[in-house]
Amino acid sequence: MDRRTFVTTGIAAGTALALGKSPLAFTTGKPDEIRVAVAGIRSRGWAHVQGLNRLEGVRVVALCDVDQGILEKRQRELAEKGTETQIYRDFRDVLERDDIDVVSLGTPNHWHAMQTVWACTA
């Protein structure tokens, strides 16, 4: 056995052992639907919503922004296209939901770190 084969086999065996105890090893398949909440929907986040709505198996279910007017406007626009969403002004309220799979942050950059920490600990 040459060195390259030995290293490749060792890496493959190590990966198999690591995944054997991982929750990833027991995944039964992809979910039927990925439910997304988008925060900061005036411009960047709205682009996220439009992109996400083009993906099969992905559904935007919650919008969050500090501006109530833009929230209501975006909710109306989505409803006209057949997408029902709930709206929130406080991102922490979004994270109280147990049916959100993914959060997309279109908020100003200085909010990203804190919102990411909140999302990861939710």
N, C-alpha and C positions, 0 to 999 in steps of 0.2 A: 504494500500500500504506500503510495507516494504521499508527500506532505500535504499537497492540495486536497486530495481525497480524504485524508485524515481530518483536516480542519473542517472541510465542508460537512462531513459526516458528524463530527462533534457538534457543530453549530446546529445542524438539523435535529440531532438527538436532544440537545439542550433546549431548543425551542419547543419540541414536542413535550418534554417534561414540564416546562414552564406553563404551557397551555393546558396541560392535563389537569391542573388545579385551578385554572382560570375560569371565571364565569363565562368568558368568551367561548370556551370549549363546549359549553352546554346550550348554546344558542340554538333555538329550533328553527330559525329562519328569520327573514326580514318581517318587520311589522307591516300590518295592512296600511297604516297611515302614520305619518310623522306629523305631530301637532306642534306648531311653531307660534311663539309670541314675539312680536317685533316692538322694540322700544325706540323712540325717537323717529317719528314718522313724517316729519315735515319734508325732508329732501332725501338724504342718504337712506334712511329707513324705509321710505316709500319705494325707493328703487329696490331695496331688499324684498319688500312685499311683492312687487311686480315680478321679480325674478323667481321668487319662491312659488308664486301662483302658476308659473309655467311648468313646474316640476310635477311629474306624475307621482302620486302617493304622498304628497306634501300638502298640508292644509294650514293656512294662517288662521288661528282661532282667537288671538288676542292682540290688541294694539295698545301701546302705552306712549303717552306724551304729556308734558306738563300743560300744554295748550289745549284746553277743552274744545275750542273752536275747530282746530285742525283734527282732533280726534273724531268729532262728530262728522266732519266733512269726509274724512277717509272712510269712516264706517259706512256712510251713505253710499260712497262710490263703490265700495266692495259689495254692499247689499244689492245695488243695481245689477251687479254681475253674478248674483246668486251666492255670494260668500257671506255668511253670517259670522260676526266677530263680537267679542266683548271688549269694552274699552276701559282703560285704567289711567289714572293720572300719576299714580305712585307705583314704581317698578316693584317694590316689595310686595304689593298686593298681588301682582301677577304671579310672583313666586310662591304664593300660598296655594295656588292651584296644583293639584296632583296629576293633572292630565296633560301638562306641557312637557314635551320631549326636548325641545330646543328653544333657546332664546337667541335672537339676532339683534345686535346692538347697532343702531343707527344714531346713537346719541353723540354729543360732543366728546372728543377724545379724552378729556380729563375725567369723564365719568366711567370710562371703560373698565378700569382696574377694579373699582369698588363694585360695579354691577356684576362683573365676572365673579368676584369673590362671593357676592350674595347668591348668584345663580348656582355656583358650585356647591355651596353649603345648603342649598334649599332641598 
